[in-house]
Every structure is written in C-alpha cells, then in structure tokens.
Amino acid sequence: MSSFRFGRLWSRLERGGRKLFSTSSAKQRAFNRIFEPKVLFIQGCILAGGFGYSYYRYKSHLEHQEWQANTSEYVKSTGRPQLGGPFTLVDTSGKPVTEAHFRGKWCYYYFGFNHCPEICPAEMEKMCKVVDAVDAKYGEGTLTPIYISVDPGRDSCKEIADYLKDFSPKFVGLTGTPKQIEQATRHWRVYYNVPDLYESREDYLVDHSIMHYLMSPNLEFVAFFSKEYTVPDITRKVVKHIEAYNARTSPF
C-alpha cells in the first residue's frame, strides 16, 4: 500500500515538474520575443508617437498661456479690450463678406472648427439658446450668430453649411484662406493652433480659445463670454447691453 501511494505521489510530482518547466519555457519564449527587432521597432514607434504628442500638447499649452498673459495685460492697459476689426472672409455660398455687412446688427461671434468633438458643439448649442431667448424678447433677427472656422484646410464653404444645419438656420458661417483667418483672429485676439501635421492627416485637432464675442450694431466690441458662462448668464448680459444701447441711441 505504501509503495502504491509512493508511486502515485511520484507520478504527480513528475507531471507537476514537467508542467512547471513547460510553463517556464513558455514564459521564457514570451520574454525573448520582447527583444525581437520587429517588436522593438513597434515599441519605438509607440514611444516616439507618445513623446511627439506630449511635446505638441506641452507646446500648445505654453502658447495658450502666452496668449492669456498677453490678453490679460492688454485688457489691464486699455481698460476695455479693443477686440474686433476689419476682415474679409467668405460665407457658405462663397461670397465675400466683410465686417461692414453686419453694421446695424447685434452680432454674436464664435471661432471654432467643424471636427471639434465636444466643446464646439456644446458652445454652438449654447449660442442657439441665447439667440432664441434674445429674439423672443426683442423680435426675430435681433441677434445674429456668426461662426468662423479656424480650420480652413478642412472646413470648406459647403462643409460649414452642412455643419451649421445641425444647429440653427440663423447661423452665418464664414471661412477664408489661412492668411485671412489669421488676420481676422489677430483682430479678435483669438488663440488657435493648427498642428503642422495637418498636411498629411485628416484626424488632427485644433487648439483654440473658447470665447463668445458680442458686437454692437455700430461694430464696437461689447463683451466676451468664456465657456464657464451659462445660457441664463449670457442672456442676461446680452439683454443688459441691448437695453443700455437702446437707452443711449433712442431719440425719446
């Protein structure tokens, strides 16, 4: 009986040993594959891509900080920021549009890009609600929402027209050449950064400042609103500015 039990025990130990060595060999082979040239190349590409993206985000962050510092200093030195100015762009039908086309209208500007995954759609929806609230109080067409794309490489006139269908027919969509966009954003002190890789890829993102700008009928800058402002906040301020403007310009 003892020899029988001993035989069974030995058999189990033998099988366990083979399994152990077999598992160890598999682990060793898997470990060795890590250092194969093909695997090392893939690992290098992943690390290089991660480093490149991190550097791009870091550079964009520094540029945005510089833009914020410059804008803050400009506001401190001038009291009210002198935003807005002359521009020449094209609308969704390809017709040239200048700032003079909006004289006599309250205008509500936003700079963004069609491929923005979350922020731009949320801000555009916010704008629609503000415009509807103001129009309900003062009449249809009181406040004109204007969307200017900072990504002219991808956002054509037709694509902007299709994009704006998801929001409101009240929107005016504008774009232009990269030089025209650069000139327009400079007047508004809008920060944006199209990555250098845009020439060879279609899935890039554009860093940009998230602001709404309110302009009076005489083309003067009135206020800007960051993304922290809610629809009721913006609506109250827009109404306040319209009331103050009407009080100043009314002949009675």
MARVO-562326 format. One record per residue (C-alpha): x, y, z; residue number from 1. Coordinates in nm, 3 decimals. Layout:
% MARVO-562326
((X, Y, Z), NUM);
...
//
This chain:
% MARVO-562326
((0.000, 0.000, 0.000), 1);
((0.282, 0.236, 0.090), 2);
((0.466, 0.165, -0.235), 3);
((0.146, 0.227, -0.429), 4);
((0.093, 0.560, -0.261), 5);
((0.455, 0.648, -0.314), 6);
((0.420, 0.566, -0.686), 7);
((0.117, 0.792, -0.721), 8);
((0.294, 1.072, -0.537), 9);
((0.599, 1.039, -0.756), 10);
((0.383, 1.041, -1.067), 11);
((0.215, 1.365, -0.956), 12);
((0.547, 1.527, -0.880), 13);
((0.678, 1.424, -1.217), 14);
((0.376, 1.569, -1.400), 15);
((0.397, 1.889, -1.195), 16);
((0.763, 1.923, -1.276), 17);
((0.702, 1.884, -1.648), 18);
((0.421, 2.140, -1.628), 19);
((0.642, 2.379, -1.433), 20);
((0.927, 2.353, -1.681), 21);
((0.685, 2.376, -1.972), 22);
((0.530, 2.695, -1.827), 23);
((0.875, 2.838, -1.757), 24);
((0.981, 2.766, -2.114), 25);
((0.669, 2.940, -2.249), 26);
((0.737, 3.240, -2.030), 27);
((1.098, 3.246, -2.143), 28);
((0.993, 3.236, -2.509), 29);
((0.743, 3.518, -2.450), 30);
((1.013, 3.717, -2.272), 31);
((1.258, 3.663, -2.558), 32);
((1.002, 3.790, -2.811), 33);
((1.010, 4.131, -2.641), 34);
((1.360, 4.181, -2.778), 35);
((1.286, 4.073, -3.135), 36);
((1.365, 4.351, -3.388), 37);
((1.005, 4.378, -3.510), 38);
((0.869, 4.413, -3.157), 39);
((1.140, 4.662, -3.063), 40);
((1.052, 4.869, -3.373), 41);
((0.683, 4.877, -3.279), 42);
((0.769, 4.974, -2.922), 43);
((0.995, 5.252, -3.053), 44);
((0.716, 5.387, -3.277), 45);
((0.471, 5.391, -2.987), 46);
((0.718, 5.570, -2.760), 47);
((0.811, 5.820, -3.032), 48);
((0.445, 5.888, -3.106), 49);
((0.366, 5.933, -2.738), 50);
((0.661, 6.166, -2.690), 51);
((0.572, 6.368, -3.000), 52);
((0.209, 6.411, -2.892), 53);
((0.314, 6.506, -2.538), 54);
((0.555, 6.766, -2.677), 55);
((0.285, 6.906, -2.906), 56);
((0.040, 6.937, -2.616), 57);
((0.308, 7.097, -2.397), 58);
((0.399, 7.346, -2.670), 59);
((0.033, 7.429, -2.727), 60);
((-0.015, 7.479, -2.355), 61);
((0.276, 7.724, -2.340), 62);
((0.143, 7.915, -2.641), 63);
((-0.202, 7.934, -2.484), 64);
((-0.055, 8.060, -2.157), 65);
((0.136, 8.327, -2.350), 66);
((-0.186, 8.427, -2.532), 67);
((-0.373, 8.453, -2.200), 68);
((-0.094, 8.660, -2.043), 69);
((-0.079, 8.895, -2.341), 70);
((-0.457, 8.935, -2.349), 71);
((-0.479, 8.998, -1.974), 72);
((-0.202, 9.259, -1.993), 73);
((-0.371, 9.422, -2.289), 74);
((-0.702, 9.445, -2.104), 75);
((-0.533, 9.592, -1.796), 76);
((-0.355, 9.858, -2.001), 77);
((-0.656, 9.964, -2.210), 78);
((-0.949, 9.913, -1.972), 79);
((-1.189, 9.752, -2.219), 80);
((-1.018, 9.527, -2.475), 81);
((-1.031, 9.666, -2.827), 82);
((-1.145, 9.346, -2.995), 83);
((-1.283, 9.307, -3.342), 84);
((-1.184, 9.488, -3.657), 85);
((-1.181, 9.471, -4.035), 86);
((-1.187, 9.132, -4.203), 87);
((-1.256, 8.985, -4.544), 88);
((-1.388, 8.631, -4.549), 89);
((-1.641, 8.429, -4.750), 90);
((-1.980, 8.293, -4.650), 91);
((-2.107, 7.941, -4.714), 92);
((-2.205, 8.032, -5.071), 93);
((-1.854, 8.161, -5.144), 94);
((-1.950, 8.529, -5.149), 95);
((-1.702, 8.778, -4.996), 96);
((-1.811, 8.916, -4.659), 97);
((-1.658, 9.199, -4.457), 98);
((-1.733, 9.332, -4.112), 99);
((-1.934, 9.612, -4.278), 100);
((-2.202, 9.359, -4.378), 101);
((-2.304, 9.336, -4.013), 102);
((-2.338, 9.706, -3.942), 103);
((-2.672, 9.775, -3.780), 104);
((-2.697, 9.428, -3.625), 105);
((-2.616, 9.281, -3.289), 106);
((-2.367, 9.006, -3.369), 107);
((-2.260, 8.708, -3.164), 108);
((-1.929, 8.553, -3.280), 109);
((-1.767, 8.218, -3.215), 110);
((-1.440, 8.082, -3.359), 111);
((-1.415, 7.703, -3.386), 112);
((-1.378, 7.413, -3.628), 113);
((-1.615, 7.151, -3.770), 114);
((-1.423, 6.846, -3.648), 115);
((-1.422, 6.958, -3.284), 116);
((-1.560, 6.654, -3.098), 117);
((-1.724, 6.808, -2.790), 118);
((-1.651, 7.169, -2.696), 119);
((-1.755, 7.346, -3.017), 120);
((-2.089, 7.162, -3.049), 121);
((-2.168, 7.238, -2.684), 122);
((-2.082, 7.607, -2.727), 123);
((-2.279, 7.630, -3.051), 124);
((-2.584, 7.479, -2.881), 125);
((-2.541, 7.736, -2.605), 126);
((-2.533, 8.013, -2.865), 127);
((-2.855, 7.886, -3.026), 128);
((-3.038, 7.905, -2.694), 129);
((-2.908, 8.256, -2.621), 130);
((-3.008, 8.377, -2.969), 131);
((-3.356, 8.226, -2.939), 132);
((-3.405, 8.384, -2.596), 133);
((-3.296, 8.729, -2.716), 134);
((-3.504, 8.705, -3.034), 135);
((-3.806, 8.603, -2.829), 136);
((-3.770, 8.923, -2.626), 137);
((-3.686, 9.175, -2.899), 138);
((-3.801, 9.013, -3.222), 139);
((-3.666, 8.768, -3.478), 140);
((-3.325, 8.860, -3.613), 141);
((-3.220, 9.080, -3.321), 142);
((-2.905, 8.878, -3.253), 143);
((-2.707, 8.727, -3.542), 144);
((-2.487, 8.427, -3.454), 145);
((-2.167, 8.407, -3.661), 146);
((-1.942, 8.103, -3.680), 147);
((-1.588, 8.149, -3.814), 148);
((-1.382, 7.837, -3.882), 149);
((-1.015, 7.845, -3.780), 150);
((-0.953, 7.528, -3.982), 151);
((-0.975, 7.639, -4.347), 152);
((-0.773, 7.337, -4.458), 153);
((-1.069, 7.107, -4.391), 154);
((-1.373, 7.332, -4.345), 155);
((-1.489, 7.431, -4.692), 156);
((-1.790, 7.652, -4.754), 157);
((-2.012, 7.351, -4.824), 158);
((-1.889, 7.161, -4.520), 159);
((-1.957, 7.461, -4.296), 160);
((-2.306, 7.494, -4.445), 161);
((-2.375, 7.125, -4.372), 162);
((-2.227, 7.159, -4.023), 163);
((-2.448, 7.454, -3.932), 164);
((-2.763, 7.259, -4.030), 165);
((-2.718, 7.067, -3.705), 166);
((-2.762, 7.387, -3.504), 167);
((-2.973, 7.672, -3.640), 168);
((-3.062, 7.831, -3.976), 169);
((-2.990, 8.165, -3.810), 170);
((-2.614, 8.100, -3.815), 171);
((-2.388, 8.280, -4.059), 172);
((-2.087, 8.064, -4.144), 173);
((-1.759, 8.222, -4.254), 174);
((-1.420, 8.095, -4.364), 175);
((-1.132, 8.210, -4.582), 176);
((-0.772, 8.145, -4.671), 177);
((-0.529, 8.067, -4.387), 178);
((-0.396, 8.423, -4.421), 179);
((-0.744, 8.574, -4.399), 180);
((-0.828, 8.364, -4.094), 181);
((-0.500, 8.467, -3.932), 182);
((-0.577, 8.836, -3.989), 183);
((-0.931, 8.805, -3.854), 184);
((-0.827, 8.617, -3.542), 185);
((-0.549, 8.868, -3.474), 186);
((-0.807, 9.148, -3.451), 187);
((-1.010, 8.942, -3.206), 188);
((-0.703, 8.820, -3.020), 189);
((-0.825, 8.467, -3.073), 190);
((-0.575, 8.193, -2.993), 191);
((-0.568, 7.891, -3.225), 192);
((-0.307, 7.638, -3.324), 193);
((-0.338, 7.409, -3.626), 194);
((-0.070, 7.138, -3.587), 195);
((0.198, 7.108, -3.853), 196);
((0.090, 6.753, -3.930), 197);
((-0.240, 6.876, -4.082), 198);
((-0.095, 6.848, -4.432), 199);
((-0.070, 6.472, -4.413), 200);
((-0.351, 6.375, -4.176), 201);
((-0.723, 6.435, -4.153), 202);
((-0.787, 6.349, -3.788), 203);
((-0.599, 6.631, -3.616), 204);
((-0.747, 6.859, -3.351), 205);
((-0.711, 7.237, -3.334), 206);
((-0.638, 7.404, -3.002), 207);
((-0.825, 7.733, -2.977), 208);
((-0.961, 7.981, -2.728), 209);
((-1.323, 7.917, -2.626), 210);
((-1.495, 8.254, -2.625), 211);
((-1.818, 8.410, -2.748), 212);
((-1.795, 8.774, -2.861), 213);
((-2.078, 9.027, -2.863), 214);
((-2.060, 9.320, -3.104), 215);
((-2.294, 9.619, -3.115), 216);
((-2.475, 9.745, -3.428), 217);
((-2.206, 10.010, -3.474), 218);
((-1.941, 9.734, -3.493), 219);
((-1.799, 9.800, -3.147), 220);
((-1.690, 9.522, -2.915), 221);
((-1.923, 9.493, -2.615), 222);
((-1.842, 9.176, -2.419), 223);
((-1.696, 8.829, -2.436), 224);
((-1.811, 8.515, -2.256), 225);
((-1.599, 8.214, -2.167), 226);
((-1.731, 7.858, -2.158), 227);
((-1.797, 7.890, -1.784), 228);
((-2.091, 8.120, -1.861), 229);
((-2.430, 7.952, -1.873), 230);
((-2.713, 8.033, -2.114), 231);
((-2.902, 8.239, -1.850), 232);
((-2.579, 8.426, -1.761), 233);
((-2.507, 8.521, -2.121), 234);
((-2.870, 8.604, -2.197), 235);
((-2.895, 8.841, -1.900), 236);
((-2.576, 9.022, -2.001), 237);
((-2.675, 9.048, -2.367), 238);
((-3.016, 9.187, -2.271), 239);
((-2.849, 9.434, -2.035), 240);
((-2.618, 9.558, -2.313), 241);
((-2.904, 9.587, -2.562), 242);
((-3.112, 9.786, -2.311), 243);
((-2.821, 10.018, -2.238), 244);
((-2.753, 10.069, -2.609), 245);
((-3.118, 10.140, -2.682), 246);
((-3.132, 10.390, -2.398), 247);
((-2.829, 10.576, -2.539), 248);
((-2.942, 10.577, -2.900), 249);
((-3.318, 10.626, -2.859), 250);
((-3.438, 10.973, -2.964), 251);
((-3.708, 10.970, -2.695), 252);
//
